Amino acid sequence: MTDAFENLLAAVGIICDAKEHRRLAEKANDDSEEEVEESEKTVFRRETRVSTCLSSLLLDTAESENTENRKRKKRAVPLQSLVRSKIAKVASSPRQERETPEWLLDVMREMRGAQGPIRLIYVKPLTPSDVKPGPSRLLIPFQQLIRNDFLTHAESQAIWNGLGTILVNQRSEQWDLRIKIWVMKKKKDSLKGTLNYCLNHGWNDVVKGNRLKAGDKICLWTFRCRRVLCFALDTE
């Protein structure tokens, strides 16, 4: 595009010189008709060259703008769309489930309005960061989920700002928690990173109440009570 622009400037200058030369020649009346005709031909060729350069410059500019627009649209993919695609990928191929523990059925019978479907979504050994008081949260990576179809449509929209939930254990003890989506980005201002569900706002109380420590293997089940998302914590 730079070469075309330079050629355009040069051609414009040549045209101006040629027109000025023709004006002076006609004014002085000392040029032959052949010279005037040749001058007119030179002006025509220069004008044609300017038109060609200008067209090339405009095409290069339009192509550059189109390329930048395509890159900008590619970068503008909403994070929610990326998350939804990852949720669908996990939910479409749930791994084999375990049999629902009897204690969970007993707890649900004690709770008023508790109902299924009951889903096993997560099994893992706890890490040191899962039980430290400082972070006070349990991270559940999408890629480690057994299934990711436990949210309703309304919950999948509200979870970005945090969603109230209840966690119960084998002794029918209950804790109020919040769950939200947590993106651990590899680089700042990047869409690439690890997607997690995060249980917090009371997780330290769950750790203390169940005497959880690093290395303990836990299972998380989901169900509903009066339309509220509930988690059941099973320890092995």
N, C-alpha and C positions, 0 to 999 in steps of 0.2 A: 504494500500500500504506500510506503514511503517513496519508492521509485516512481510510481504512477503520479504521485503528487508533485515530485520534482519535475517530471516531464511536463506536467500540466503548466507549471509556472514558467518553464522555459518556452513552451509553445505560445503562451499568452504574450510573453515578451517579444517573441519573434513577430507575431501578428501585429502588435502595436508598432513595431519598427517598420514593418512592411506597409502598413496603412499610412504612417507618417511620411514615408518615402514617396508613396503614390500621390499624397496630397501636395507635397512640395513640387513633384515633377509636373503635375497638372497645372499648378499655379505658375510655374516658370515657363510653361509651354515650350520647353526645350527637349522634351523626350519624344521619341518616335512612337507611332502607334504600336509597334512591336514591343517596345519596352513597357508601355502601359499594359498591354495584354499579358505580357509575362509576369508583370507585377501582380495583376489580378489573379492569375493562376497560382502564384506563390501564396497569396492571401487565402485562396480557397483550400489549398493543400494544408496550410497551417490551421485553418478553422476545422478541417476534417480531423487533423491530429489532436486538436484540443477536445473535440467531441468524443473521440475514442478514449483519450486519457481520462476524461471526466466520467465516462460510463464505467471504465475499469475501476476508478476510484470509488464510485458509488456502489458497485457490486462487491468490492473488497470490504467496504464499511458495513454493508448489510450482512454479509457472511460472518464477519467478526461479531456483530451484534447478535445474530442468531445463535452462534456458538456459545456466547456468554450467557444468553437467556436459557439455553438448554442446561448449562452447568448450574445456573442459579436455581432452576426448577428441580434439578436432581438433589441439590443441597437442601431444598426446602421441604423435604418429606417430613410430615409431622411425626413427632415422637410417638404419639398415640397410635398412629397407623403401624409403626414398626412394632410396638408392643402387641397390638392386636394380632399381627401376623405370627409372632412368636407364641402367643397364647393358643392360636388355632393349630399351630404345628404340634404342640405338646398334647392338646386335647384330642387331636385326631387319632392318636395312637397310644392310648393309656396302657400301661403295663399291667401284668396280672395282679389282682388285688388279693389281700388276705381276708380271711373270714372275720366278720365284725365281732369284736370281743364282747363277751356276755356282760361285763361290767358297764360298758357303754349303753347297752340296751336298758339295763337297770336304771342308770342315771337319767336317761331320756324319759323313762316312765315316771320318774320322780319329778321331772320338770313339767310344768304345765304348758302344753302347746308344742312340745318338742316333736319333730317329725323328720323323716328322711327327705331326699335320699341321703344315705350315709356313704361317704366316700373317703377312702384312704388316699391322701395326697402327697405325703412326705415321710420319709424314713431317713434318719441320719445320726451319726455320733456327734455329740456336741463338741464344739471347738472352744478353746479358752476365751475367745472374743464373745462367744454366745452366752457366757456366764459371768463376764466381768461387769461390775456395777456401773462403770463409766459409760460404755456404749448403751447399755440397757435396751437391747433389742435382739431379736432373733431374725437373722436374714435367711430367706428361703429362695435360693437361686432357681430361676425358671428351668434351667437345664437339668436340675436335679429333681424336679417334680415328677411324681408318678402320673398325675393327671392335672390338668389345668382348666377344668370345666365346672368348677364349683361356684363361680360367681354368676349372679343374674345380670341381665343387661344393665339395669339401673345401678347395680353395685360396681360394675366394670367402669362406669362413668364417674361415680362418686369416689372411687378408691384413690384417684389422683390427689385429692385433698384430705384423705384419711377417712376410714370407715370404722364406725364403732362395732366391736365384736365381743364375744364372751368365750372364755376358755374354761373348761371343766377338767377335773381329773378323776381317778378311780374312786376317791372318797366323796364325790359329789361337791367338792369345793369349787367355787367360781371366782374368776377374776375378769374385770372389765379391761379390755385392751383396745388398741387401734391397729388397723392394718392399712398399709399404703404401698405403692410401688416405689421402689428405691433403685435408682440407676447409678451404678458405680462406673463412671466414665474412665476410659483409659487415658484420654487426653481432654484438656479443657476445650469447650465449645465443639465437642465431637459427639456424633450420635452413636458411635461405637462404644460399647461397654457391656457390663454384666447387668442383666435385669433381675431384680429380686422382689419378692414380697417381704415386707418388713413388719414384724409384730413388735410394737413398742407401747409406750405410755402405760406402764404397769408390768413390764416383763421382769424387772428385778424382783417384784413380789412373787411372781411365778417361780423364779429360780429359788428363792428362799423357802417358799411354801412347799416345794417338792424336793428340796435339798439336791438340786441338780448340780453336776460338776462336769468338767471337761472329760470326754470319753464316754459319758452315758449315752446310750442309744435311745432315741425317742421316735415315736410315731405320731403323726398328726392326722386326725380324722375331722371331717366337716359334716355338719348337719344344720338344721334350722330350728329355732324356737320363736314362735310368734313372728315369723318372717325375718328374724335377726340371724345373721351368720354366726355360727358357733364352731369352736374348735374343741376337740377332745384330745388331751395329752395322755399318751400311753408310754410308759417307760419299761425297758427290758433289763 
